[in-house]
Amino acid sequence: MRVLVTGAHGAIGRRLVAALGQRPGFSPVSLVSPRAGGRPGQVAVDVGDPFAFRAVLADVRPDAVVHLAALTGAACDIDPELTEAVNVGSAVTLAEAQRDAGIGRIVFVSTSAVYGDQYDRPADESAPLRLGTSYASSKHRAEQALAAATTGDSVSLRVFNMFGPGTPNSLVTRLLEATPDRPVPLRGPDNFVRDYVHIDDVTAAIVSALAAPLPQQHSVFNIGSGIATSNRDLVRELGIAEQNYTLTRSEASYSCARIEAARQWLDFQPVHPLRDAGRAPRV
């Protein structure tokens, strides 16, 4: 299976390309942003440019595409026009190319941010969406664009709070790198709850989604640990010294995944517990 991986220069992309390259039957092709300075063997193109992106898809003619390329976080508020082109327009281009170039499957890496704050209960894939940020809104509209495609199939993976190598902005990484001179402010600690999933478990879910049978033409799966972790639990699991963080008052905030569907259809089984993050080398 020839697999085009967009955003291949990112943390997930690098690990995914390596994982696919080691699996019989998979031939990954790395697509990176021109700003990333592509290396030999990589394709450098701006996915927000529909003509350039469509030309690459026609040239590579992949059997499947894993779409990781995106603007994230505050960058989406700073440049709404670019966010529309990169996060939404690229998905529209993919949906059209799936029809015209015969791409069999698209695996789209979405986000748990589409659920917003769930208050006190884990969300399954049918939970109401609360699109409170530009980033969440753009990811959801990309999901919709792919779901509207009439040929081939697609999978949207709503990834919860990812940690592990290559995730410098994650709360887990920031806590592990904190010092008494540079403590990390923590909300809660008991009423701020998140679901933390390791980057290697996310990568495994993507690999599985490339070939697994699907319940419908466009399927959505939550990718998390399924474990609700408060900030108090987080510092205990990681073994963070008290002088390396400060507590701040905050409103209650809860986000956790139900992952039964991913277990059933993708054979998804998270195997990297949060407590191991404090023991593993950080690269």
C-alpha positions as a Markdown table, in Angstrom:
| # | Residue | x | y | z |
|---|---|---|---|---|
| 1 | Met | 0.0 | 0.0 | 0.0 |
| 2 | Arg | 1.4 | 3.3 | -1.1 |
| 3 | Val | 0.7 | 5.8 | 1.7 |
| 4 | Leu | 1.1 | 9.6 | 1.4 |
| 5 | Val | 1.7 | 11.1 | 4.8 |
| 6 | Thr | 1.1 | 14.9 | 5.0 |
| 7 | Gly | 2.8 | 16.8 | 7.8 |
| 8 | Ala | 5.5 | 14.1 | 7.8 |
| 9 | His | 8.0 | 16.5 | 9.4 |
| 10 | Gly | 5.9 | 16.7 | 12.6 |
| 11 | Ala | 6.2 | 14.5 | 15.7 |
| 12 | Ile | 3.5 | 12.0 | 14.7 |
| 13 | Gly | 4.5 | 12.2 | 11.0 |
| 14 | Arg | 8.1 | 11.2 | 11.6 |
| 15 | Arg | 7.2 | 8.2 | 13.8 |
| 16 | Leu | 4.4 | 7.2 | 11.4 |
| 17 | Val | 6.7 | 7.2 | 8.3 |
| 18 | Ala | 9.3 | 5.1 | 10.3 |
| 19 | Ala | 6.6 | 2.7 | 11.5 |
| 20 | Leu | 5.1 | 2.2 | 8.0 |
| 21 | Gly | 8.6 | 1.7 | 6.5 |
| 22 | Gln | 9.2 | -1.2 | 8.8 |
| 23 | Arg | 5.9 | -3.0 | 8.0 |
| 24 | Pro | 5.6 | -5.4 | 5.0 |
| 25 | Gly | 3.2 | -4.2 | 2.4 |
| 26 | Phe | 3.4 | -0.4 | 3.2 |
| 27 | Ser | 5.4 | 2.1 | 1.2 |
| 28 | Pro | 5.3 | 5.6 | 2.8 |
| 29 | Val | 5.8 | 8.9 | 0.9 |
| 30 | Ser | 6.6 | 11.9 | 3.1 |
| 31 | Leu | 4.9 | 15.2 | 2.3 |
| 32 | Val | 6.3 | 18.2 | 4.2 |
| 33 | Ser | 5.7 | 21.9 | 4.2 |
| 34 | Pro | 8.2 | 23.9 | 2.1 |
| 35 | Arg | 9.0 | 25.8 | 5.3 |
| 36 | Ala | 10.2 | 22.6 | 6.9 |
| 37 | Gly | 13.0 | 22.3 | 4.3 |
| 38 | Gly | 12.3 | 18.9 | 2.7 |
| 39 | Arg | 15.1 | 16.3 | 2.6 |
| 40 | Pro | 15.8 | 13.9 | -0.3 |
| 41 | Gly | 12.9 | 11.5 | -0.8 |
| 42 | Gln | 10.4 | 14.0 | 0.7 |
| 43 | Val | 7.8 | 16.0 | -1.3 |
| 44 | Ala | 7.6 | 19.6 | -0.3 |
| 45 | Val | 4.3 | 21.3 | -1.0 |
| 46 | Asp | 1.9 | 23.7 | 0.7 |
| 47 | Val | -1.3 | 21.7 | 1.3 |
| 48 | Gly | -3.2 | 25.0 | 1.5 |
| 49 | Asp | -2.5 | 25.6 | -2.2 |
| 50 | Pro | -5.1 | 23.4 | -3.9 |
| 51 | Phe | -3.5 | 23.4 | -7.3 |
| 52 | Ala | -0.1 | 22.4 | -6.0 |
| 53 | Phe | -1.6 | 19.8 | -3.6 |
| 54 | Arg | -3.8 | 18.3 | -6.3 |
| 55 | Ala | -0.8 | 18.0 | -8.7 |
| 56 | Val | 1.2 | 16.1 | -6.0 |
| 57 | Leu | -1.7 | 13.7 | -5.4 |
| 58 | Ala | -2.0 | 13.1 | -9.1 |
| 59 | Asp | 1.7 | 12.5 | -9.4 |
| 60 | Val | 2.1 | 10.2 | -6.4 |
| 61 | Arg | -1.2 | 8.4 | -6.9 |
| 62 | Pro | -1.3 | 7.0 | -3.4 |
| 63 | Asp | -3.5 | 4.1 | -2.3 |
| 64 | Ala | -4.2 | 5.9 | 1.0 |
| 65 | Val | -3.4 | 9.3 | 2.6 |
| 66 | Val | -2.8 | 10.1 | 6.2 |
| 67 | His | -3.6 | 13.8 | 6.6 |
| 68 | Leu | -1.6 | 15.3 | 9.5 |
| 69 | Ala | -0.7 | 18.7 | 8.2 |
| 70 | Ala | -2.5 | 21.5 | 10.0 |
| 71 | Leu | -2.3 | 24.8 | 11.8 |
| 72 | Thr | -2.9 | 24.4 | 15.5 |
| 73 | Gly | -3.7 | 26.4 | 18.6 |
| 74 | Ala | -3.4 | 30.1 | 18.7 |
| 75 | Ala | -2.0 | 30.2 | 15.1 |
| 76 | Cys | -5.6 | 29.6 | 13.9 |
| 77 | Asp | -6.8 | 32.8 | 15.6 |
| 78 | Ile | -3.8 | 34.8 | 14.3 |
| 79 | Asp | -4.4 | 34.0 | 10.6 |
| 80 | Pro | -8.0 | 32.8 | 9.9 |
| 81 | Glu | -7.5 | 32.9 | 6.1 |
| 82 | Leu | -4.5 | 30.6 | 6.3 |
| 83 | Thr | -6.3 | 28.3 | 8.7 |
| 84 | Glu | -9.2 | 28.0 | 6.3 |
| 85 | Ala | -6.8 | 27.1 | 3.4 |
| 86 | Val | -4.6 | 24.6 | 5.3 |
| 87 | Asn | -7.1 | 23.0 | 7.7 |
| 88 | Val | -10.3 | 23.0 | 5.7 |
| 89 | Gly | -9.3 | 23.6 | 2.1 |
| 90 | Ser | -6.7 | 20.8 | 2.1 |
| 91 | Ala | -9.5 | 18.4 | 3.2 |
| 92 | Val | -11.7 | 19.6 | 0.4 |
| 93 | Thr | -8.8 | 19.0 | -2.0 |
| 94 | Leu | -8.3 | 15.5 | -0.6 |
| 95 | Ala | -12.0 | 14.6 | -1.0 |
| 96 | Glu | -12.0 | 15.7 | -4.6 |
| 97 | Ala | -8.8 | 13.8 | -5.3 |
| 98 | Gln | -10.2 | 10.7 | -3.7 |
| 99 | Arg | -12.9 | 10.8 | -6.4 |
| 100 | Asp | -10.7 | 11.8 | -9.3 |
| 101 | Ala | -7.4 | 9.9 | -8.5 |
| 102 | Gly | -8.9 | 6.8 | -7.0 |
| 103 | Ile | -7.5 | 7.2 | -3.5 |
| 104 | Gly | -8.8 | 4.2 | -1.5 |
| 105 | Arg | -8.8 | 5.6 | 2.1 |
| 106 | Ile | -8.1 | 8.9 | 3.8 |
| 107 | Val | -7.1 | 8.8 | 7.5 |
| 108 | Phe | -7.6 | 12.3 | 9.0 |
| 109 | Val | -6.1 | 13.1 | 12.3 |
| 110 | Ser | -8.6 | 15.4 | 14.1 |
| 111 | Thr | -8.8 | 16.5 | 17.7 |
| 112 | Ser | -10.7 | 16.0 | 20.9 |
| 113 | Ala | -11.1 | 19.8 | 20.9 |
| 114 | Val | -14.3 | 19.4 | 18.9 |
| 115 | Tyr | -16.0 | 18.2 | 22.1 |
| 116 | Gly | -15.0 | 21.2 | 24.1 |
| 117 | Asp | -15.6 | 20.8 | 27.9 |
| 118 | Gln | -17.6 | 17.7 | 28.7 |
| 119 | Tyr | -18.2 | 18.7 | 32.3 |
| 120 | Asp | -18.2 | 15.3 | 34.1 |
| 121 | Arg | -18.5 | 12.4 | 31.7 |
| 122 | Pro | -16.3 | 10.7 | 29.1 |
| 123 | Ala | -17.4 | 11.5 | 25.5 |
| 124 | Asp | -18.1 | 8.9 | 22.9 |
| 125 | Glu | -18.2 | 9.7 | 19.2 |
| 126 | Ser | -21.8 | 10.8 | 19.3 |
| 127 | Ala | -21.3 | 13.3 | 22.1 |
| 128 | Pro | -22.5 | 16.9 | 21.4 |
| 129 | Leu | -19.8 | 19.0 | 19.8 |
| 130 | Arg | -18.8 | 22.3 | 21.4 |
| 131 | Leu | -16.6 | 24.1 | 18.9 |
| 132 | Gly | -15.3 | 26.8 | 21.1 |
| 133 | Thr | -12.0 | 27.6 | 19.2 |
| 134 | Ser | -11.1 | 28.4 | 15.7 |
| 135 | Tyr | -8.9 | 25.3 | 15.7 |
| 136 | Ala | -11.8 | 23.0 | 16.7 |
| 137 | Ser | -14.1 | 24.5 | 14.2 |
| 138 | Ser | -11.6 | 24.1 | 11.3 |
| 139 | Lys | -11.0 | 20.5 | 12.2 |
| 140 | His | -14.7 | 19.7 | 12.4 |
| 141 | Arg | -15.3 | 21.3 | 9.0 |
| 142 | Ala | -12.5 | 19.2 | 7.6 |
| 143 | Glu | -14.2 | 16.1 | 8.9 |
| 144 | Gln | -17.4 | 17.2 | 7.2 |
| 145 | Ala | -15.6 | 17.8 | 3.9 |
| 146 | Leu | -14.2 | 14.2 | 4.0 |
| 147 | Ala | -17.6 | 12.7 | 5.1 |
| 148 | Ala | -19.2 | 14.4 | 2.0 |
| 149 | Ala | -17.0 | 12.5 | -0.4 |
| 150 | Thr | -18.9 | 9.9 | -2.4 |
| 151 | Thr | -16.1 | 7.5 | -3.4 |
| 152 | Gly | -13.6 | 5.7 | -1.2 |
| 153 | Asp | -13.8 | 5.9 | 2.5 |
| 154 | Ser | -12.3 | 8.0 | 5.3 |
| 155 | Val | -11.5 | 7.8 | 9.0 |
| 156 | Ser | -11.4 | 10.7 | 11.4 |
| 157 | Leu | -9.3 | 10.1 | 14.5 |
| 158 | Arg | -10.2 | 12.5 | 17.3 |
| 159 | Val | -6.9 | 12.5 | 19.3 |
| 160 | Phe | -7.0 | 13.5 | 23.0 |
| 161 | Asn | -4.1 | 15.0 | 25.0 |
| 162 | Met | -1.0 | 13.6 | 23.4 |
| 163 | Phe | 2.3 | 13.2 | 25.3 |
| 164 | Gly | 5.7 | 11.6 | 24.6 |
| 165 | Pro | 8.8 | 12.4 | 22.5 |
| 166 | Gly | 8.4 | 15.4 | 20.2 |
| 167 | Thr | 5.6 | 17.0 | 22.2 |
| 168 | Pro | 7.3 | 20.0 | 23.9 |
| 169 | Asn | 4.1 | 21.9 | 24.4 |
| 170 | Ser | 2.3 | 19.1 | 26.2 |
| 171 | Leu | 1.6 | 19.7 | 29.9 |
| 172 | Val | 3.4 | 16.3 | 30.6 |
| 173 | Thr | 6.6 | 17.5 | 28.9 |
| 174 | Arg | 6.5 | 20.9 | 30.6 |
| 175 | Leu | 6.1 | 19.3 | 34.0 |
| 176 | Leu | 8.9 | 16.9 | 33.4 |
| 177 | Glu | 11.2 | 19.8 | 32.4 |
| 178 | Ala | 10.1 | 22.1 | 35.2 |
| 179 | Thr | 12.5 | 23.4 | 37.9 |
| 180 | Pro | 12.0 | 25.2 | 41.2 |
| 181 | Asp | 13.1 | 28.4 | 39.3 |
| 182 | Arg | 10.7 | 27.8 | 36.5 |
| 183 | Pro | 7.6 | 26.1 | 38.0 |
| 184 | Val | 4.6 | 25.2 | 35.8 |
| 185 | Pro | 1.3 | 26.8 | 36.8 |
| 186 | Leu | -1.4 | 24.1 | 37.3 |
| 187 | Arg | -5.1 | 24.5 | 37.2 |
| 188 | Gly | -7.2 | 22.7 | 39.8 |
| 189 | Pro | -5.7 | 20.5 | 40.9 |
| 190 | Asp | -8.8 | 18.2 | 41.3 |
| 191 | Asn | -11.3 | 19.9 | 38.9 |
| 192 | Phe | -9.0 | 20.0 | 35.8 |
| 193 | Val | -9.2 | 16.6 | 34.2 |
| 194 | Arg | -7.7 | 15.4 | 30.9 |
| 195 | Asp | -7.2 | 12.1 | 29.0 |
| 196 | Tyr | -3.5 | 11.6 | 28.2 |
| 197 | Val | -2.4 | 9.3 | 25.3 |
| 198 | His | 1.1 | 8.5 | 24.2 |
| 199 | Ile | 2.3 | 9.4 | 20.7 |
| 200 | Asp | 3.2 | 5.8 | 20.0 |
| 201 | Asp | -0.3 | 4.7 | 20.8 |
| 202 | Val | -1.6 | 7.4 | 18.5 |
| 203 | Thr | 0.7 | 6.2 | 15.7 |
| 204 | Ala | -0.4 | 2.6 | 16.2 |
| 205 | Ala | -4.0 | 3.7 | 15.8 |
| 206 | Ile | -3.2 | 5.5 | 12.6 |
| 207 | Val | -1.5 | 2.4 | 11.1 |
| 208 | Ser | -4.5 | 0.2 | 12.1 |
| 209 | Ala | -6.9 | 2.7 | 10.6 |
| 210 | Leu | -5.2 | 2.4 | 7.2 |
| 211 | Ala | -6.5 | -1.1 | 6.6 |
| 212 | Ala | -9.1 | -2.0 | 9.2 |
| 213 | Pro | -12.6 | -2.7 | 8.1 |
| 214 | Leu | -14.9 | 0.2 | 8.9 |
| 215 | Pro | -18.5 | 0.4 | 10.2 |
| 216 | Gln | -19.4 | 3.0 | 7.6 |
| 217 | Gln | -18.0 | 5.0 | 4.7 |
| 218 | His | -16.9 | 7.8 | 6.9 |
| 219 | Ser | -16.0 | 6.6 | 10.4 |
| 220 | Val | -15.0 | 8.6 | 13.5 |
| 221 | Phe | -13.0 | 7.2 | 16.4 |
| 222 | Asn | -11.8 | 8.6 | 19.7 |
| 223 | Ile | -8.1 | 8.0 | 20.4 |
| 224 | Gly | -7.2 | 8.4 | 24.0 |
| 225 | Ser | -6.3 | 6.3 | 27.0 |
| 226 | Gly | -9.9 | 6.3 | 28.3 |
| 227 | Ile | -8.5 | 7.3 | 31.7 |
| 228 | Ala | -9.6 | 10.6 | 33.4 |
| 229 | Thr | -6.6 | 12.2 | 35.0 |
| 230 | Ser | -6.8 | 15.2 | 37.3 |
| 231 | Asn | -3.8 | 17.5 | 37.7 |
| 232 | Arg | -3.3 | 16.1 | 41.2 |
| 233 | Asp | -3.2 | 12.6 | 39.7 |
| 234 | Leu | -0.9 | 13.8 | 36.9 |
| 235 | Val | 1.9 | 15.2 | 39.2 |
| 236 | Arg | 1.7 | 12.0 | 41.3 |
| 237 | Glu | 1.9 | 9.7 | 38.3 |
| 238 | Leu | 4.9 | 11.6 | 36.9 |
| 239 | Gly | 6.6 | 12.0 | 40.3 |
| 240 | Ile | 6.8 | 15.8 | 40.0 |
| 241 | Ala | 8.3 | 17.6 | 43.1 |
| 242 | Glu | 5.9 | 20.1 | 44.7 |
| 243 | Gln | 8.4 | 23.0 | 44.1 |
| 244 | Asn | 8.2 | 22.4 | 40.4 |
| 245 | Tyr | 4.6 | 23.5 | 40.0 |
| 246 | Thr | 2.2 | 26.1 | 41.4 |
| 247 | Leu | -1.5 | 25.7 | 41.8 |
| 248 | Thr | -4.0 | 28.2 | 40.5 |
| 249 | Arg | -7.8 | 28.4 | 41.0 |
| 250 | Ser | -9.9 | 27.6 | 38.0 |
| 251 | Glu | -13.3 | 26.6 | 36.8 |
| 252 | Ala | -13.9 | 22.9 | 36.5 |
| 253 | Ser | -12.8 | 21.5 | 33.1 |
| 254 | Tyr | -13.2 | 17.9 | 32.0 |
| 255 | Ser | -12.2 | 16.0 | 28.9 |
| 256 | Cys | -11.9 | 12.2 | 28.6 |
| 257 | Ala | -12.5 | 9.7 | 25.8 |
| 258 | Arg | -14.6 | 6.7 | 25.5 |
| 259 | Ile | -12.6 | 4.4 | 23.3 |
| 260 | Glu | -14.8 | 1.3 | 22.9 |
| 261 | Ala | -15.4 | 2.0 | 19.2 |
| 262 | Ala | -11.6 | 2.2 | 18.5 |
| 263 | Arg | -11.1 | -1.0 | 20.5 |
| 264 | Gln | -13.7 | -2.8 | 18.5 |
| 265 | Trp | -12.9 | -1.6 | 14.9 |
| 266 | Leu | -9.2 | -0.7 | 15.1 |
| 267 | Asp | -8.1 | -3.2 | 17.7 |
| 268 | Phe | -6.8 | -0.1 | 19.6 |
| 269 | Gln | -5.1 | -0.8 | 22.9 |
| 270 | Pro | -3.1 | 1.9 | 24.5 |
| 271 | Val | 0.0 | 0.3 | 26.0 |
| 272 | His | 2.0 | 3.3 | 27.2 |
| 273 | Pro | 0.9 | 4.4 | 30.7 |
| 274 | Leu | 1.3 | 7.9 | 31.8 |
| 275 | Arg | 3.5 | 7.0 | 34.7 |
| 276 | Asp | 6.2 | 5.7 | 32.3 |
| 277 | Ala | 6.7 | 9.2 | 30.9 |
| 278 | Gly | 8.8 | 10.2 | 33.9 |
| 279 | Arg | 11.1 | 7.2 | 33.3 |
| 280 | Ala | 11.6 | 7.3 | 29.6 |
| 281 | Pro | 14.3 | 9.4 | 27.9 |
| 282 | Arg | 13.0 | 12.6 | 26.3 |
| 283 | Val | 14.1 | 13.1 | 22.7 |
